[in-house]
Amino acid sequence: MIAIGNFLFRFRNQLFPAIIVVLYLLMPPPTFVFGSPALTLAKDTVAILVILAGLALRATAVGYKYIQRGGLKKKVYAKDLVTEGMFGVCRNPLYVGNMLLYCGVFLLHGNPLLVVVGVGLFAFMYQCIVYAEEAFLLRTFGEAYQAYCRDVPRWALRLRNFAASTDGMTFNVRRVIGKDYSTVSAAMLAVLATEMYKFASYEPAGRNTGVLVALGIAMALVGIATAVISYMKRRGAFRERMAS
């Protein structure tokens, strides 16, 4: 599983979106949950709340203590053992946040088989990645990492640790915007694309043209906002101020 994790870590940015597209094409969304528009609306509301929870968890993790998940030369790497902030509550808060995002998007799609297959597949892939990271961290930090593993769960959130692990820290909104705007953008685009796919599947061509155009415009606006924030980031707008 470690070898699989190293492979997935290297190619996850290309592989994960492709997997979602394939799953969507293989398993189209149902029209309504048990034929009920009310149940469908309730399901979609829960899905959006799950997505928001994932974004909130990621924002909390990044805002208190950012950890570089990009690795070094697309390989698992860590310069320091980070145990503060949300990393004192859960060893993988960013990945838990990602899993909530995937769960929410799959639930929004609505095909029960896709929810089961998608969530199961991504849970397996993230478990492999975590095994690869844990092997690296154990080799690099030894007993310090073992002690950290004893104190902090791999996937669960030990919320009673939050006060102590964030003691003396300040939540950095600038860092959240600068580091995680692309995740927020991807989540919004995934929601809009999923809704577009659902509306396009529900009715014959031409029946939902207005809704599809509105969703397309919303996606374009998200893309423009993302480009603006990216430009601002390159200009240093979100660079963290050094303490004097």
Residue pairs with C-beta under 8 A, 6 or more apart in sequence:
1 127
1 128
1 131
1 132
2 128
2 131
2 132
2 135
3 132
4 125
4 128
4 132
5 76
5 127
5 128
5 129
5 130
5 131
5 132
5 133
6 75
6 76
6 132
8 15
8 125
8 128
8 129
9 71
9 74
9 75
9 76
9 129
9 132
9 133
10 71
10 74
10 75
11 74
12 125
12 129
16 122
16 125
19 121
19 122
20 105
20 118
20 190
23 114
23 117
23 118
24 109
24 114
24 194
24 197
27 109
27 111
27 113
27 114
27 117
28 111
28 201
29 109
29 110
29 111
29 194
29 197
29 198
29 201
30 110
30 111
31 201
31 202
32 39
32 40
33 39
33 40
33 42
33 43
33 110
40 110
43 107
43 110
44 108
44 110
46 107
47 104
47 105
47 107
47 108
48 104
48 108
48 191
49 104
50 100
50 103
50 104
50 107
51 100
51 101
51 104
51 105
51 108
51 187
51 191
52 104
53 100
53 104
54 96
54 97
54 98
54 99
54 100
54 101
54 103
54 104
54 187
55 97
55 101
55 183
55 184
55 187
56 97
57 86
57 93
57 96
57 97
57 100
58 93
58 94
58 97
58 98
58 180
58 183
59 176
59 180
60 85
60 86
60 93
60 171
61 67
61 85
61 86
61 87
61 93
61 94
61 97
62 94
62 175
62 176
62 179
62 180
63 85
63 171
63 172
63 173
63 175
63 176
64 84
64 85
64 86
64 166
64 169
64 171
64 172
65 82
65 84
65 85
65 86
65 87
65 169
66 175
66 179
67 78
67 82
67 87
67 94
68 77
68 78
68 79
69 94
71 77
76 132
76 133
76 136
77 136
78 133
78 136
78 137
78 140
81 137
81 140
81 141
81 144
81 145
81 148
83 148
83 152
83 165
84 165
84 166
84 169
85 165
85 166
85 169
86 93
86 162
86 165
86 166
87 93
87 152
87 165
88 152
88 161
88 162
88 164
88 165
88 166
89 152
89 157
89 158
89 159
89 161
89 162
89 165
90 96
90 152
90 153
90 154
90 155
90 156
90 157
90 158
91 148
91 149
91 152
91 153
91 154
91 155
92 126
92 130
92 154
92 155
93 157
95 126
95 129
95 130
96 155
96 157
98 126
99 119
99 122
99 123
99 126
101 183
101 187
101 190
102 118
102 119
102 122
103 115
103 119
105 187
105 190
105 191
105 194
106 114
106 115
106 118
106 119
107 115
108 191
108 194
108 195
109 115
109 194
109 197
109 198
110 198
130 154
134 149
137 145
138 145
138 146
141 148
151 161
152 158
152 161
172 240
174 238
174 240
175 238
175 240
177 229
177 238
178 233
178 237
178 238
178 239
178 240
179 238
181 226
181 229
181 230
181 233
182 226
182 230
185 222
185 223
185 225
185 226
188 222
189 219
189 222
189 223
192 215
192 218
192 219
192 222
193 219
195 215
196 212
196 215
196 216
196 219
199 208
199 211
199 212
199 215
200 208
200 212
202 208
232 238
